[in-house]
Every structure is written in structure tokens, then in C-alpha cells.
Amino acid sequence: MIDELPEPTPDLDSQPFWDGLAAGELRLQCCTRCGTLRWPARAICDRCASFDAEWVACSGRGVVSSWIRTHQVFAPAFRDRVPYVVVRIALEERPGIRMIGGWQGGRDPVVGEAVVARFAPRPGGSVVLDWAPDSDEAGAAKSNASGAPTAD
């Protein structure tokens, strides 16, 4: 049984993504041959089959494509958190990329609603990706590892 919140377990392909979250940035792989952004991280480009890629910072903006409220306690660590909302986001840079994360909206999300990335620290020291409504405030897409907004 899981008594504590699970921590991410980065692998060779995903480590730069997790490093980006810890730095308050949403980073994705970008093929250096054809320029295609890709998620999830992997060794080969699905468009041109190149092994050459770099990690680039993205805007952290997108739109809600789906969401669900979870009532089931799947592990003891989540007992005090249910019900909670998980959202699926279509990224601004490439709408075909969908990312999953927690919801920090204080209300139900709306499909089609503009959102920004939030970087949520875990007790074990890692940072995970959450999403919040886009308030169009300066620097809204960025926050530091403590989750607080940062100045541009």
C-alpha cells in the first residue's frame, strides 16, 4: 500500500521534463531535424524517425480538453484529497499533445477553457504539473517551485 504521495520516477528520456518542472518551466522534446514537439518523451521522432532532439521551454498555456472528478481512494495517501479533479490539457504550441495534471481552479474546469501551468511541490522534494485558469496576468504561466508566481 502507498501511505505517502508517490514521487515521480524519471527515466533517461523524461529527466529533462522533471528538471524543467523543478525550475518552474514546462519543457518538451523538440526534434532538431523537423521541429516537431513530442510528448511523451521518447528516443525517436514519430514524424521523421530522427534520434536528434533538444528540450525546449513551452509557454505553459493550453485549453481544457477533458476533466474528471475522482472520488475513489486508490491509495491511502489520497484519502484526505478525495474528491479531486484531474484535467487533460491540449497545449498551445501543439494542440495534438495532451498533458494530464491536477486542477488548481477552486471550481470545476470548463472544456475549452484557457489554462496555465502551475508547478506543485511534493513533500518528497519533487515538483508535479498542475493547471489553473488563465487569468491573463503578467507572468501567469510561470511560477517557482513553491508554486508562487514569479516576475518576468
C-alpha positions as CSV (number, residue, x, y, z in Angstrom):
1,M,0.0,0.0,0.0
2,I,1.1,3.5,-0.7
3,D,1.0,5.6,2.5
4,E,2.7,8.6,1.1
5,L,2.1,10.6,-2.0
6,P,4.0,8.9,-4.8
7,E,7.1,10.6,-6.2
8,P,7.8,10.7,-9.9
9,T,10.4,8.2,-11.2
10,P,12.2,9.9,-14.1
11,D,14.0,7.8,-16.6
12,L,16.7,8.8,-19.2
13,D,14.1,10.1,-21.6
14,S,11.9,12.0,-19.1
15,Q,14.6,13.5,-16.7
16,P,14.8,16.9,-18.5
17,F,11.0,17.2,-18.2
18,W,11.1,16.8,-14.5
19,D,14.1,19.1,-14.2
20,G,12.1,21.7,-16.1
21,L,9.2,21.4,-13.6
22,A,11.6,21.8,-10.7
23,A,12.9,25.0,-12.4
24,G,9.3,26.3,-12.9
25,E,9.3,25.6,-16.7
26,L,7.2,23.3,-18.9
27,R,9.7,21.6,-21.2
28,L,9.1,19.3,-24.2
29,Q,11.3,17.4,-26.5
30,C,11.7,19.0,-29.9
31,C,13.1,17.2,-32.9
32,T,16.1,19.1,-34.2
33,R,15.6,17.7,-37.7
34,C,11.9,18.5,-38.4
35,G,11.0,20.8,-35.4
36,T,8.2,18.5,-34.1
37,L,7.4,18.8,-30.4
38,R,6.7,15.5,-28.8
39,W,5.2,14.1,-25.7
40,P,5.6,11.7,-24.0
41,A,9.4,11.9,-24.2
42,R,11.0,9.2,-26.3
43,A,14.2,8.4,-28.2
44,I,12.8,8.7,-31.7
45,C,10.7,11.3,-33.6
46,D,7.4,10.0,-34.6
47,R,7.3,12.3,-37.7
48,C,10.8,11.9,-39.2
49,A,12.3,9.0,-37.3
50,S,15.3,11.1,-36.2
51,F,17.1,10.4,-32.9
52,D,18.2,14.0,-32.6
53,A,16.2,16.2,-30.1
54,E,16.6,19.0,-27.7
55,W,14.4,20.1,-24.8
56,V,12.6,23.5,-25.2
57,A,10.6,25.6,-22.8
58,C,7.0,26.0,-23.7
59,S,4.5,28.7,-22.8
60,G,2.7,26.6,-20.3
61,R,-0.6,27.6,-21.8
62,G,-3.3,25.4,-23.2
63,V,-7.0,24.6,-23.1
64,V,-9.0,22.0,-21.1
65,S,-9.9,19.1,-23.4
66,S,-11.4,16.9,-20.7
67,W,-11.6,16.5,-17.0
68,I,-12.8,14.1,-14.3
69,R,-13.5,14.3,-10.6
70,T,-12.1,11.3,-8.7
71,H,-14.0,10.0,-5.7
72,Q,-12.3,6.6,-5.3
73,V,-9.4,6.3,-2.8
74,F,-6.9,4.3,-4.9
75,A,-4.2,4.6,-2.2
76,P,-4.2,5.7,1.5
77,A,-2.1,8.8,0.6
78,F,-5.1,10.1,-1.3
79,R,-7.7,9.5,1.4
80,D,-7.7,13.2,2.6
81,R,-7.6,14.5,-1.0
82,V,-10.8,13.0,-2.5
83,P,-12.7,14.2,-4.3
84,Y,-10.1,15.8,-6.6
85,V,-10.1,17.0,-10.2
86,V,-7.7,15.8,-12.9
87,V,-7.6,17.7,-16.2
88,R,-6.4,16.8,-19.7
89,I,-4.9,19.8,-21.5
90,A,-4.3,20.5,-25.2
91,L,-1.1,22.5,-25.4
92,E,-1.0,25.9,-27.2
93,E,2.2,25.0,-29.1
94,R,0.8,21.7,-30.4
95,P,-2.8,21.0,-29.7
96,G,-2.3,17.3,-30.6
97,I,-0.2,17.0,-27.4
98,R,-2.4,16.3,-24.4
99,M,-1.0,16.5,-20.9
100,I,-2.6,15.4,-17.6
101,G,-2.4,17.3,-14.4
102,G,-4.1,18.3,-11.2
103,W,-6.6,21.2,-11.1
104,Q,-6.0,24.4,-9.1
105,G,-9.1,26.3,-10.1
106,G,-11.2,26.3,-6.9
107,R,-14.2,25.4,-9.1
108,D,-15.0,22.9,-11.9
109,P,-13.0,23.4,-15.1
110,V,-14.7,24.0,-18.3
111,V,-13.9,22.2,-21.6
112,G,-12.3,24.8,-23.9
113,E,-11.2,27.0,-21.0
114,A,-7.8,28.6,-21.3
115,V,-5.3,27.4,-18.6
116,V,-1.7,27.9,-17.5
117,A,0.7,25.5,-16.0
118,R,1.4,25.6,-12.2
119,F,4.3,23.8,-10.6
120,A,3.2,21.9,-7.4
121,P,5.9,20.9,-5.0
122,R,5.6,17.5,-3.3
123,P,6.7,16.8,0.3
124,G,9.5,14.5,-1.0
125,G,11.1,17.4,-3.0
126,S,9.8,16.7,-6.5
127,V,7.5,19.0,-8.4
128,V,4.5,17.9,-10.4
129,L,2.4,19.6,-13.1
130,D,-0.9,21.2,-12.2
131,W,-3.2,23.5,-14.2
132,A,-5.1,26.7,-13.3
133,P,-7.5,29.0,-15.2
134,D,-5.6,31.6,-17.3
135,S,-6.2,34.9,-15.6
136,D,-4.1,36.8,-18.3
137,E,-1.9,38.3,-15.5
138,A,1.6,39.1,-16.4
139,G,3.8,36.1,-15.7
140,A,0.7,33.9,-15.1
141,A,2.3,30.9,-17.0
142,K,5.3,30.9,-14.7
143,S,5.7,30.1,-11.0
144,N,8.6,29.0,-9.0
145,A,9.0,25.6,-7.3
146,S,7.0,26.8,-4.3
147,G,4.0,27.4,-6.6
148,A,4.1,31.2,-6.2
149,P,4.0,33.5,-9.2
150,T,7.3,34.8,-10.4
151,A,8.1,38.1,-12.2
152,D,9.1,38.1,-15.8
